[in-house]
Amino acid sequence: MRIKEQAMSFKLGSINAKLFFIIIIFVCIPLLVLGQIWYQKTTAAIENNAVVYSQHLLNQTNEYLDFYLNDLEQATVPILSKPEVQSYLKLNPSTSNRYDRFVISEKIQNDSFGGILEGRSDIFGISLINKNGMQVHNYVKVKGYLDMGEIRNRNAKLWNNAKNLEPYQILDVDFIHHTPVLTIVRKVYDKNTFDNSGLLIVNLRLNKIASIINEVTLSHFKNVWIVNDNDKIIFHPNQSELGKTFSYEQNENHDEDRFFIIKSNNLKTLNIYDHSSQSNWTMVASVPLGKIMASLINLRSSTIWTGLIMIGVALLFVGGFSFFLTYSLSNLRKMMKKVESGNLTFEINKKPLPFYRNDEIAELYNSFYTMTNELNGLLEEVKHSKLIEKELEIKNRESELQAMQSQINPHFLYNTLEIINSYAIIENQMMISRMTTSLADIFRYNVSNSKTIVTLQEEIKQIHSYLQIQKERFEDLSVTFFLDEEMTKHVIAPRLSIQPIVENAFVHGYEDHELNPTFIGIYGKKEVQYYTLSIVDKGHGMSKEMMEMFNAAFKNNEEPPPDSKSTKRIGMINVHKRIYGNFGQPFGVYIKQSDENGTVVEVNLPYKNEEHRKEA
């Protein structure tokens, strides 16, 4: 009954009405407008992506074809230098012995031509013609009758036109024995006179070119064909198109965009082309835009419907949320009216609807109950305050006890380390003695020194002890200090600010890359405004992007991006902040170098006084 009354109380000034208008004006209408804009933009983007992908696919096919033609060209090079070929170039039918001509021809057919024909189904046949018109052929792989007279006449015409041919040239498509072939001619030169003494003529089947094209593009393009530099079609799935002249569809951006779109009966066909500078061929392909865009358009449609359903469900939940909110607030308002009448006794277990048991509405109820029970619970509050006071007193005594322990524990630790050192000396275990002494120096510096600002000389002494222990751990470790010890007395730094950077060198430079530490160098340099301390390692550093990111954080005295933080790199950030916080600009940390050759971290520290700054 209450829910029904609440549903009937929809007024223009109510929270429900306000939420309804807010959803319509600020959610539904903007979503419709943005959805329309998004629809148009995605359509253009899908079309553009289809064009870019098709161009990339065609360019890749063209590169494979160039590789194939280059391989074919290289395969014919060894033939030219063979002795029998060079001898054949010099033969003259009027002066040479017929038997000698027969022997040389047989050797060329079986050895020179047979070697390149072996295993290559793409070569229809090979011919060699010399300057005296003599020809030798190998067409053994051709099945059926072959008119060799026709081939000889074609070869003779090519030799007569040799002056107009390139040293290596792919001619137009032709038909031999009803088979479409590409004719490739290569000029053969006398190795002594370097004169053009003949032509090597290779008739190439189109099956290998078709295989290359189909392997890459068959599942994408509808048709792919190849046009030579004379605009003649030299390859086409339909053989009737071979040898025809191809005319490009012209538009303003034809040469720049390398594609054009033809519209016919509300259907768009994408035509793209890619030119090869090596073969001087142009590969052209066509594909219906609807075919390559279908999956993306279906995905977009699914996304739109999914989004609409999610928005509808969200609006349904918002409406329900509004109802339950107003119901819980109305119930709280009724209880507040009872308080106004002086009734401070309520059923504390009474809570709002389950939907609001853990949010701000529940907090309102809890605050209300706390307020009404505050006067009745005054005595309990006094008792509770006394208990808290006793707990604080106990905690204070515990703190005093811990303070006493912090004084006792270091002395106990020093005495223990001293005993270990004595036993190590007695047992002639000098490595243990050195490590124990260094460890004691480190603890003494860390615990006993209460100063926050120390001289660089004190810090370097601490680093000496630290590196002494590391040298005992790593036999190959070499440590170099190049500092003016007198000068370090006049340079100041926050206590324990150098050791974290040296530790970084071991952790990030060596351990993270599973390298054995080999070198740590610490160098000092006097500058006019500050003293520069350089910590150098020869491990593997960080990437250039990460180095620039940390240097930017140092420069702006801010935290690096959250996704770049790690527990191991926080130390260097804290060191920079301590130096910058104590001394300001231009003091702090800077990563000068970090790559595969190692890392160089510079720390700029102030001088004690103006006098030493001027001396620098």
C-alpha positions as CSV (number, residue, x, y, z in Angstrom):
1,M,0.0,0.0,0.0
2,R,2.9,2.4,0.8
3,I,4.6,1.6,-2.4
4,K,1.4,2.4,-4.3
5,E,1.0,5.7,-2.5
6,Q,4.6,6.6,-3.2
7,A,4.2,5.8,-6.9
8,M,1.1,8.1,-7.1
9,S,2.9,11.0,-5.5
10,F,4.9,11.9,-8.7
11,K,5.0,15.7,-8.6
12,L,6.9,18.2,-10.7
13,G,8.9,19.3,-7.7
14,S,9.7,15.9,-6.4
15,I,13.1,14.1,-6.6
16,N,11.6,11.6,-9.0
17,A,10.4,14.3,-11.4
18,K,13.8,16.1,-11.3
19,L,15.7,12.9,-11.9
20,F,13.4,12.1,-14.9
21,F,14.0,15.5,-16.5
22,I,17.7,15.3,-15.9
23,I,17.9,11.9,-17.5
24,I,15.9,13.1,-20.6
25,I,17.8,16.4,-21.1
26,F,21.4,15.5,-20.0
27,V,21.5,11.8,-20.9
28,C,19.0,10.7,-23.6
29,I,19.2,13.8,-25.9
30,P,23.1,14.0,-25.8
31,L,23.3,10.3,-26.4
32,L,21.1,10.5,-29.5
33,V,23.1,13.5,-30.9
34,L,26.5,11.9,-30.2
35,G,25.2,8.5,-31.5
36,Q,24.4,10.1,-34.8
37,I,27.8,11.8,-35.0
38,W,29.5,8.6,-34.0
39,Y,27.6,6.6,-36.6
40,Q,28.8,8.9,-39.4
41,K,32.3,9.1,-38.1
42,T,32.6,5.3,-37.7
43,T,31.3,4.7,-41.2
44,A,34.0,7.0,-42.6
45,A,36.6,5.4,-40.4
46,I,35.6,1.8,-41.4
47,E,35.8,2.8,-45.1
48,N,39.2,4.4,-44.6
49,N,40.5,1.4,-42.7
50,A,39.3,-0.9,-45.5
51,V,41.1,1.2,-48.0
52,V,44.3,1.3,-46.0
53,Y,44.3,-2.4,-45.3
54,S,43.6,-3.2,-49.0
55,Q,46.5,-0.9,-50.1
56,H,48.8,-2.6,-47.6
57,L,47.8,-6.0,-48.8
58,L,48.4,-5.1,-52.5
59,N,51.7,-3.4,-51.7
60,Q,52.8,-6.6,-49.9
61,T,51.8,-8.7,-52.9
62,N,53.8,-6.4,-55.2
63,E,56.9,-6.8,-52.9
64,Y,56.6,-10.6,-53.1
65,L,56.3,-10.3,-56.9
66,D,59.4,-8.0,-57.1
67,F,61.3,-10.6,-55.0
68,Y,60.3,-13.4,-57.4
69,L,61.3,-11.4,-60.5
70,N,64.6,-10.4,-58.9
71,D,65.3,-14.1,-58.0
72,L,64.5,-15.0,-61.7
73,E,66.9,-12.4,-62.9
74,Q,69.7,-13.6,-60.7
75,A,69.0,-17.2,-61.7
76,T,69.9,-16.4,-65.4
77,V,73.2,-14.6,-64.6
78,P,75.3,-17.8,-64.2
79,I,74.3,-18.9,-67.8
80,L,75.9,-15.9,-69.4
81,S,79.4,-16.7,-68.2
82,K,79.5,-20.4,-69.0
83,P,82.2,-21.3,-71.5
84,E,79.9,-23.1,-73.9
85,V,77.6,-20.0,-74.0
86,Q,80.6,-17.7,-74.8
87,S,81.8,-20.2,-77.4
88,Y,78.3,-20.3,-79.0
89,L,78.2,-16.5,-79.3
90,K,81.3,-16.7,-81.7
91,L,79.9,-19.5,-83.9
92,N,79.3,-18.8,-87.6
93,P,77.5,-21.3,-89.7
94,S,79.7,-20.6,-92.7
95,T,83.0,-21.1,-90.9
96,S,82.4,-23.5,-88.1
97,N,82.2,-27.3,-88.1
98,R,78.7,-28.7,-88.0
99,Y,79.6,-31.4,-85.5
100,D,81.2,-28.7,-83.2
101,R,78.0,-26.7,-83.4
102,F,76.0,-29.8,-82.5
103,V,78.2,-30.6,-79.4
104,I,78.0,-27.0,-78.1
105,S,74.3,-26.8,-78.6
106,E,73.7,-30.1,-76.8
107,K,75.9,-28.9,-73.9
108,I,73.9,-25.7,-73.6
109,Q,70.6,-27.4,-73.8
110,N,71.4,-30.1,-71.2
111,D,73.8,-28.3,-68.8
112,S,73.2,-24.5,-69.0
113,F,69.5,-24.5,-69.8
114,G,68.8,-27.8,-68.0
115,G,70.2,-26.5,-64.8
116,I,67.8,-23.5,-64.6
117,L,64.8,-25.5,-65.8
118,E,65.4,-28.2,-63.1
119,G,62.7,-27.7,-60.5
120,R,61.2,-24.5,-62.1
121,S,57.7,-25.1,-63.5
122,D,57.3,-21.4,-64.2
123,I,59.7,-21.4,-67.1
124,F,58.0,-22.4,-70.4
125,G,61.3,-22.5,-72.4
126,I,64.6,-20.8,-73.0
127,S,66.4,-19.7,-76.2
128,L,69.8,-18.3,-77.1
129,I,70.4,-16.4,-80.3
130,N,73.9,-15.2,-81.4
131,K,74.8,-12.3,-83.6
132,N,75.0,-14.6,-86.6
133,G,71.4,-15.7,-86.2
134,M,72.1,-19.1,-84.8
135,Q,69.7,-20.3,-82.1
136,V,69.7,-23.0,-79.5
137,H,66.5,-23.9,-77.5
138,N,65.2,-26.0,-74.6
139,Y,61.4,-26.5,-74.5
140,V,61.5,-30.1,-73.2
141,K,58.8,-29.4,-70.6
142,V,56.2,-28.3,-73.2
143,K,53.7,-31.1,-73.8
144,G,52.4,-31.7,-77.3
145,Y,53.3,-30.3,-80.6
146,L,55.3,-27.0,-80.6
147,D,56.0,-24.9,-83.7
148,M,59.7,-24.2,-83.3
149,G,59.6,-22.2,-86.6
150,E,57.3,-19.7,-84.9
151,I,59.7,-19.4,-81.9
152,R,62.7,-18.9,-84.2
153,N,61.0,-16.1,-86.1
154,R,60.0,-14.4,-82.8
155,N,63.6,-14.7,-81.5
156,A,65.0,-13.3,-84.8
157,K,62.7,-10.3,-84.6
158,L,63.9,-9.7,-81.0
159,W,67.5,-9.8,-82.1
160,N,66.8,-7.3,-85.0
161,N,65.4,-5.0,-82.4
162,A,68.1,-5.6,-79.8
163,K,69.4,-2.0,-80.0
164,N,66.1,-0.7,-78.6
165,L,66.0,-3.2,-75.7
166,E,67.3,-2.8,-72.2
167,P,70.1,-5.1,-70.9
168,Y,67.4,-6.9,-69.0
169,Q,63.8,-6.3,-70.0
170,I,60.4,-7.9,-69.5
171,L,58.3,-7.6,-72.6
172,D,54.5,-7.9,-73.2
173,V,52.5,-11.0,-72.8
174,D,52.3,-13.4,-75.8
175,F,50.9,-16.8,-76.6
176,I,53.0,-19.8,-77.5
177,H,51.2,-23.1,-78.1
178,H,48.0,-21.5,-76.7
179,T,49.8,-20.8,-73.5
180,P,50.2,-17.1,-72.3
181,V,53.8,-16.3,-71.5
182,L,55.9,-13.3,-70.5
183,T,58.9,-12.9,-72.7
184,I,62.1,-11.9,-70.8
185,V,65.2,-10.9,-72.8
186,R,68.7,-10.4,-71.4
187,K,71.5,-9.2,-73.6
188,V,74.6,-11.4,-73.6
189,Y,78.0,-9.8,-73.9
190,D,81.3,-11.1,-75.1
191,K,83.4,-11.3,-71.9
192,N,86.5,-10.1,-73.9
193,T,85.1,-7.4,-76.1
194,F,82.0,-6.6,-74.0
195,D,80.0,-6.3,-77.3
196,N,76.4,-7.4,-77.4
197,S,76.9,-10.8,-79.1
198,G,73.4,-12.4,-78.5
199,L,70.2,-12.5,-76.6
200,L,69.0,-14.9,-73.8
201,I,65.2,-15.3,-74.2
202,V,63.2,-16.7,-71.4
203,N,59.5,-17.5,-71.9
204,L,57.8,-17.4,-68.5
205,R,54.5,-19.0,-67.6
206,L,52.0,-16.9,-65.6
207,N,51.3,-19.7,-63.1
208,K,53.9,-18.6,-60.6
209,I,52.6,-14.9,-60.7
210,A,49.1,-16.2,-60.3
211,S,50.2,-18.3,-57.3
212,I,51.9,-15.3,-55.6
213,I,48.8,-13.1,-56.1
214,N,46.3,-15.8,-55.0
215,E,48.4,-16.7,-52.0
216,V,48.2,-13.2,-50.5
217,T,45.0,-11.6,-52.0
218,L,42.6,-14.4,-53.0
219,S,40.5,-14.2,-49.8
220,H,40.3,-10.4,-50.0
221,F,40.1,-9.1,-53.6
222,K,37.7,-10.0,-56.3
223,N,40.1,-9.5,-59.2
224,V,43.8,-8.6,-59.4
225,W,45.6,-7.8,-62.6
226,I,49.0,-6.4,-63.7
227,V,49.6,-3.6,-66.2
228,N,53.1,-2.9,-67.7
229,D,54.6,0.5,-68.4
230,N,52.8,0.6,-71.8
231,D,49.4,0.2,-70.0
232,K,49.1,-3.3,-71.4
233,I,47.5,-6.0,-69.3
234,I,50.1,-8.7,-68.8
235,F,48.3,-10.7,-66.2
236,H,44.5,-11.1,-65.6
237,P,42.4,-13.9,-64.2
238,N,40.4,-13.8,-67.5
239,Q,42.9,-14.7,-70.3
240,S,40.8,-12.8,-72.8
241,E,41.9,-9.6,-71.2
242,L,45.6,-10.2,-71.7
243,G,47.3,-7.8,-74.0
244,K,44.5,-5.2,-73.8
245,T,45.1,-1.6,-73.0
246,F,44.1,-0.6,-69.4
247,S,42.7,2.9,-68.7
248,Y,42.8,4.2,-65.1
249,E,39.7,5.7,-63.6
250,Q,40.5,9.4,-63.3
251,N,39.8,11.7,-60.4
252,E,41.4,14.6,-58.7
253,N,43.4,12.6,-56.2
254,H,44.0,9.6,-58.4
255,D,47.8,9.7,-58.4
256,E,48.1,10.8,-54.7
257,D,45.6,8.4,-53.1
258,R,46.4,5.4,-55.3
259,F,42.7,4.3,-55.2
260,F,39.3,5.3,-56.6
261,I,35.8,4.2,-55.7
262,I,33.2,3.4,-58.4
263,K,29.5,3.7,-57.5
264,S,27.0,1.7,-59.4
265,N,23.4,0.8,-58.3
266,N,24.1,1.9,-54.7
267,L,27.1,-0.5,-54.7
268,K,30.6,0.8,-54.1
269,T,33.6,-1.0,-55.7
270,L,37.0,-0.1,-54.4
271,N,39.8,-0.1,-57.1
272,I,43.3,0.3,-55.8
273,Y,46.7,0.1,-57.5
274,D,50.3,-0.1,-56.5
275,H,53.3,0.7,-58.8
276,S,56.6,-1.2,-58.5
277,S,59.7,0.9,-59.4
278,Q,61.7,-2.3,-59.9
279,S,59.6,-4.1,-62.5
280,N,57.8,-0.9,-63.7
281,W,54.6,-2.8,-63.4
282,T,51.4,-1.5,-61.8
283,M,49.2,-4.0,-59.8
284,V,45.5,-3.2,-59.9
285,A,42.8,-4.8,-57.7
286,S,39.1,-4.4,-57.2
287,V,36.9,-5.5,-54.4
288,P,33.3,-4.5,-53.3
289,L,33.5,-2.3,-50.3
290,G,30.5,-4.1,-48.7
291,K,32.5,-7.4,-48.7
292,I,35.5,-6.1,-46.7
293,M,33.4,-3.8,-44.5
294,A,30.7,-6.4,-43.7
295,S,32.2,-7.8,-40.5
296,L,33.0,-4.3,-39.2
297,I,29.6,-3.0,-40.0
298,N,28.0,-6.0,-38.3
299,L,30.2,-5.4,-35.3
300,R,29.2,-1.7,-35.2
301,S,25.5,-2.6,-35.4
302,S,25.9,-5.1,-32.6
303,T,27.6,-2.5,-30.6
304,I,24.8,0.0,-31.2
305,W,22.1,-2.5,-30.1
306,T,24.1,-3.6,-27.1
307,G,24.6,0.1,-26.1
308,L,20.9,0.8,-26.5
309,I,19.9,-2.2,-24.4
310,M,22.5,-1.2,-21.7
311,I,21.1,2.4,-21.7
312,G,17.6,1.1,-21.4
313,V,18.6,-1.2,-18.5
314,A,20.5,1.7,-16.9
315,L,17.5,4.0,-17.1
316,L,15.3,1.2,-15.6
317,F,17.8,0.9,-12.7
318,V,18.0,4.7,-12.3
319,G,14.1,4.8,-12.0
320,G,14.1,2.1,-9.4
321,F,17.0,3.8,-7.6
322,S,15.0,7.0,-7.5
323,F,11.9,5.3,-6.1
324,F,13.8,3.5,-3.3
325,L,15.7,6.7,-2.5
326,T,12.6,8.8,-2.0
327,Y,10.9,6.0,0.0
328,S,13.8,5.8,2.5
329,L,14.0,9.5,2.8
330,S,10.2,9.8,3.4
331,N,10.4,7.2,6.2
332,L,13.3,9.1,7.8
333,R,11.3,12.4,7.6
334,K,8.4,10.7,9.5
335,M,10.8,9.7,12.3
336,M,12.2,13.2,12.5
337,K,8.7,14.6,13.0
338,K,8.4,12.3,16.1
339,V,11.6,13.8,17.4
340,E,10.1,17.3,17.0
341,S,7.2,16.1,19.3
342,G,9.8,15.1,22.0
343,N,9.8,11.3,21.4
344,L,13.4,10.2,21.6
345,T,12.7,6.4,21.9
346,F,13.0,4.5,18.6
347,E,13.5,1.0,17.4
348,I,17.2,1.2,16.6
349,N,17.1,-2.0,14.4
350,K,14.7,-0.3,11.9
351,K,16.8,0.3,8.8
352,P,16.1,1.6,5.3
353,L,15.4,-0.7,2.3
354,P,18.0,-3.4,1.7
355,F,19.3,-1.5,-1.4
356,Y,20.6,1.3,0.9
357,R,22.0,-0.7,3.8
358,N,25.7,0.2,3.1
359,D,25.6,3.7,1.6
360,E,24.9,7.3,2.6
361,I,21.2,6.7,3.4
362,A,22.2,4.1,6.0
363,E,24.6,6.6,7.4
364,L,21.8,9.1,7.7
365,Y,19.7,6.5,9.7
366,N,22.7,5.7,11.9
367,S,23.4,9.4,12.5
368,F,19.7,9.9,13.4
369,Y,19.8,7.1,15.9
370,T,23.1,8.3,17.4
371,M,21.6,11.8,17.8
372,T,18.5,10.6,19.6
373,N,20.4,8.2,21.9
374,E,23.2,10.7,22.7
375,L,21.5,12.1,25.8
376,N,20.4,8.7,27.2
377,G,23.9,7.3,26.6
378,L,25.8,10.1,28.4
379,L,26.9,8.0,31.3
380,E,28.1,5.2,29.0
381,E,30.0,7.8,27.0
382,V,31.8,9.0,30.2
383,K,32.8,5.4,31.0
384,H,34.0,4.9,27.5
385,S,36.1,8.1,27.7
386,K,37.8,6.8,30.9
387,L,38.6,3.5,29.2
388,I,40.1,5.4,26.2
389,E,42.2,7.5,28.7
390,K,43.6,4.3,30.3
391,E,44.4,2.9,26.9
392,L,46.3,6.0,26.0
393,E,48.2,5.9,29.3
394,I,49.2,2.2,28.5
395,K,50.3,3.2,25.0
396,N,52.5,6.0,26.4
397,R,54.2,3.6,28.7
398,E,54.8,1.2,25.8
399,S,56.3,4.0,23.8
400,E,58.7,4.9,26.7
401,L,59.6,1.2,26.9
402,Q,60.3,1.1,23.1
403,A,62.4,4.2,23.4
404,M,64.5,2.6,26.1
405,Q,64.9,-0.6,23.9
406,S,66.0,1.5,21.0
407,Q,68.8,2.8,23.1
408,I,69.8,-0.6,24.4
409,N,69.5,-2.6,21.2
410,P,72.2,-0.6,19.2
411,H,74.7,-1.0,22.0
412,F,74.0,-4.7,22.2
413,L,74.3,-5.0,18.4
414,Y,77.7,-3.1,18.4
415,N,79.0,-5.4,21.1
416,T,77.9,-8.5,19.3
417,L,79.5,-7.4,16.1
418,E,82.7,-6.5,18.0
419,I,82.8,-10.0,19.5
420,I,82.3,-11.5,16.0
421,N,85.1,-9.4,14.7
422,S,87.5,-10.5,17.5
423,Y,86.8,-14.2,16.9
424,A,87.3,-13.6,13.1
425,I,90.7,-12.0,13.8
426,I,91.7,-14.9,16.1
427,E,90.6,-17.4,13.5
428,N,92.4,-15.4,10.8
429,Q,89.1,-14.9,8.9
430,M,89.9,-11.5,7.6
431,M,87.0,-11.3,5.2
432,I,84.6,-11.8,8.0
433,S,86.5,-9.2,10.1
434,R,86.3,-6.7,7.3
435,M,82.6,-7.3,6.6
436,T,81.8,-7.1,10.4
437,T,83.7,-3.9,10.8
438,S,82.0,-2.3,7.7
439,L,78.6,-3.5,8.9
440,A,79.2,-2.0,12.4
441,D,80.2,1.3,10.8
442,I,77.0,1.3,8.7
443,F,74.7,0.6,11.7
444,R,76.6,3.2,13.8
445,Y,76.1,5.8,11.1
446,N,72.4,4.9,10.5
447,V,71.4,4.7,14.2
448,S,73.7,6.9,16.2
449,N,73.9,10.0,14.0
450,S,70.9,12.2,14.8
451,K,71.8,15.0,12.2
452,T,69.5,15.3,9.2
453,I,72.1,17.3,7.2
454,V,75.7,16.0,7.0
455,T,78.8,16.7,5.0
456,L,79.5,14.7,1.8
457,Q,82.6,13.4,3.5
458,E,80.5,11.6,6.1
459,E,78.2,10.2,3.3
460,I,81.2,9.0,1.3
461,K,82.7,7.3,4.4
462,Q,79.3,5.5,4.7
463,I,79.5,4.4,1.1
464,H,83.0,3.1,1.6
465,S,81.7,0.8,4.2
466,Y,78.8,-0.3,2.1
467,L,80.9,-1.0,-1.0
468,Q,83.5,-2.9,1.2
469,I,80.8,-5.4,2.0
470,Q,79.7,-5.6,-1.7
471,K,83.3,-6.2,-2.8
472,E,83.4,-9.2,-0.4
473,R,80.2,-10.5,-2.0
474,F,81.2,-10.0,-5.6
475,E,84.8,-10.9,-6.4
476,D,84.7,-9.2,-9.9
477,L,83.5,-5.9,-8.5
478,S,85.8,-3.0,-9.1
479,V,85.2,0.2,-7.2
480,T,86.6,3.6,-8.1
481,F,86.4,6.8,-6.1
482,F,87.6,10.0,-7.8
483,L,87.0,12.7,-5.3
484,D,88.7,15.6,-3.7
485,E,88.5,14.6,0.0
486,E,89.2,18.0,1.2
487,M,86.4,19.4,-0.9
488,T,83.9,16.9,0.3
489,K,84.2,18.5,3.8
490,H,82.6,21.6,2.4
491,V,79.7,20.0,0.6
492,I,76.5,19.1,2.4
493,A,73.8,16.5,1.8
494,P,70.8,15.0,3.6
495,R,71.9,12.0,5.6
496,L,71.6,8.6,3.9
497,S,70.9,10.2,0.5
498,I,73.7,8.7,-1.6
499,Q,73.4,5.0,-0.5
500,P,70.0,4.5,-2.1
501,I,71.3,5.6,-5.5
502,V,74.4,3.2,-5.2
503,E,72.0,0.4,-4.2
504,N,69.9,1.2,-7.3
505,A,73.0,0.5,-9.4
506,F,73.3,-3.0,-8.0
507,V,69.5,-3.8,-8.1
508,H,68.5,-2.2,-11.5
509,G,71.8,-2.2,-13.3
510,Y,72.9,-5.7,-12.4
511,E,70.5,-7.9,-10.4
512,D,67.4,-7.1,-12.5
513,H,69.3,-8.2,-15.7
514,E,71.0,-11.2,-13.9
515,L,74.4,-9.7,-14.4
516,N,77.4,-10.0,-12.0
517,P,78.4,-6.6,-10.7
518,T,81.7,-5.5,-12.2
519,F,82.1,-1.8,-11.6
520,I,80.9,1.0,-9.5
521,G,82.4,4.5,-9.9
522,I,81.9,7.6,-7.8
523,Y,83.2,10.8,-9.2
524,G,83.1,14.4,-7.9
525,K,83.2,17.6,-9.9
526,K,83.2,21.2,-8.7
527,E,80.8,23.5,-10.5
528,V,80.1,27.2,-9.9
529,Q,76.6,26.8,-8.4
530,Y,76.9,23.3,-7.0
531,Y,79.0,20.2,-6.5
532,T,78.2,17.3,-8.9
533,L,78.5,13.7,-7.6
534,S,78.3,11.1,-10.3
535,I,77.4,7.4,-9.5
536,V,78.3,5.2,-12.5
537,D,77.7,1.5,-13.2
538,K,78.3,-0.7,-16.3
539,G,75.1,-2.7,-16.1
540,H,72.0,-2.5,-18.3
541,G,70.1,0.6,-17.8
542,M,66.4,1.6,-18.3
543,S,64.7,2.5,-21.6
544,K,65.0,6.0,-23.0
545,E,61.3,6.7,-22.4
546,M,61.5,5.7,-18.7
547,M,64.7,7.8,-18.2
548,E,63.0,10.9,-19.8
549,M,60.0,10.3,-17.6
550,F,62.0,10.2,-14.4
551,N,64.1,13.2,-15.4
552,A,60.8,15.1,-16.0
553,A,59.6,14.1,-12.6
554,F,62.9,15.3,-11.0
555,K,62.7,18.6,-12.9
556,N,59.1,19.3,-11.9
557,N,59.6,17.9,-8.4
558,E,56.6,15.6,-8.8
559,E,55.7,11.9,-8.7
560,P,56.1,9.9,-11.9
561,P,53.0,8.4,-13.5
562,P,51.4,5.7,-11.3
563,D,51.9,2.9,-13.9
564,S,55.7,3.6,-13.9
565,K,56.2,3.3,-10.1
566,S,57.7,0.3,-8.5
567,T,58.9,-0.3,-4.9
568,K,62.5,-0.5,-6.2
569,R,62.4,2.9,-7.9
570,I,60.7,4.9,-5.2
571,G,64.1,5.3,-3.4
572,M,65.6,7.6,-6.1
573,I,62.4,9.8,-6.1
574,N,62.6,10.2,-2.3
575,V,66.3,11.1,-2.5
576,H,65.5,13.8,-5.0
577,K,62.6,15.2,-2.9
578,R,64.8,15.2,0.3
579,I,67.6,17.2,-1.5
580,Y,65.2,19.5,-3.2
581,G,63.1,20.0,-0.1
582,N,66.1,20.9,2.0
583,F,68.0,23.1,-0.5
584,G,65.6,24.0,-3.4
585,Q,66.7,24.7,-7.0
586,P,69.0,23.7,-8.7
587,F,69.8,20.8,-6.4
588,G,68.6,17.3,-6.9
589,V,69.0,14.1,-8.9
590,Y,69.4,13.8,-12.7
591,I,69.9,10.6,-14.8
592,K,72.5,11.6,-17.4
593,Q,72.8,8.2,-19.1
594,S,71.0,4.9,-18.9
595,D,71.3,2.3,-21.7
596,E,72.9,-1.1,-22.4
597,N,76.3,0.3,-21.6
598,G,75.4,1.4,-18.1
599,T,73.9,4.2,-16.0
600,V,75.2,7.6,-14.9
601,V,73.2,9.3,-12.1
602,E,74.3,12.9,-11.2
603,V,73.5,14.4,-7.8
604,N,73.8,18.2,-7.5
605,L,74.6,19.2,-3.9
606,P,75.2,22.7,-2.3
607,Y,78.4,24.0,-0.7
608,K,78.5,24.8,3.0
609,N,78.9,28.5,2.4
610,E,79.4,31.1,-0.4
611,E,83.2,31.2,0.0
612,H,83.5,27.6,-1.2
613,R,81.1,28.2,-4.1
614,K,83.3,31.0,-5.4
615,E,86.4,28.8,-5.1
616,A,84.7,26.3,-7.4
